[in-house]
Amino acid sequence: MRRIDGITQSTLTKQLRELECDGFLHREIYKEIPPKVEYRLTALGESFMPVLRTMLEWSEKHLCSDQVSQYRKSDAEN
């Protein structure tokens, strides 16, 4: 699992479940020890990616560009 700073496990789980309920994510549960769950984007989630990229670009220009650039750099390394 990739680490996400500033979010608790329960908050992350809640957000992932909401995205699943809204049809953006598919959750695959593997019945093994230890338990394993994988999430992937659905077609709906994939179709929303251009919107997210546009929002990221806008925020880089108009909000906290240092922080956004830092997240983008970190994401590129993973």
Secondary structure, DSSP 8 states (H G I E B T S, - for coil): ----TT--HHHHHHHHHHHHHTTSEEEEEE-SSS-EEEEEE-HHHHHHHHHHHHHHHHHHHHS-HHHHHHHHHHHHH-
